[in-house]
């Protein structure tokens, strides 16, 4: 579970916003502040392809009855756990056999695609 202490930062102060990855705390230089970046923690879990899953990732999973669905990874304070929230309904499901297909910052079109259905 060492991956659980990895973080990434979406840096908005750059001319072209950019995602930065690092494995430790304290990797944001002194020129950044909370208003210029969003920090996301790794869940410590990997998708079915072995890719690390972070907060804000958009995953795709499949149910036999309804086909492929998309969900976003969120930290739930009430349960103190990372949960996978389906984008097309209001129930949470467990992170299981999913595949990371993007994240809400670099791939916002994935969110719009689901909300328009």
Secondary structure by P-SEA (a helix, b strand, c coil): ccccccccccccccccbbbbbbccccccccccccccbbbbbbccccccccccccccbbbbbbbccccbbbbbbbbbccccbbbbbbcccccccccccccccccccccaaaaaaaaac
